[in-house]
Amino acid sequence: MTIDRDTILDEIRQKRANEDWLDRHRSELRRRYPNRYVAVLHEEVVGVEKDFPPLLARLRKECPDTSPSIAAIDFLSEPAFVWVL
């Protein structure tokens, strides 16, 4: 299997777009899915799980024609409280 330069650049662009979308919606997603792994593809949430392995398996099953490597995946922990004394 040969991967050409254009394919690699396209996957990098897609990964960046997914990461940017997740960053722009992080606060909203953190409220909706606290302490969960969230996967974003094509600027939409495509999976939410408590643990990473089931999320990866879900991506591979539900998006078989898309490499999971272009998904933006992040654990959205509840915000930590900062105490100022």
Secondary structure, DSSP 8 states (H G I E B T S, - for coil): ----HHHHHHHHHHHHHHHHHHHHTHHHHHHHSTTEEEEEETTEEEEEESSHHHHHHHHHHH-TTS-GGGSEEEEE---------
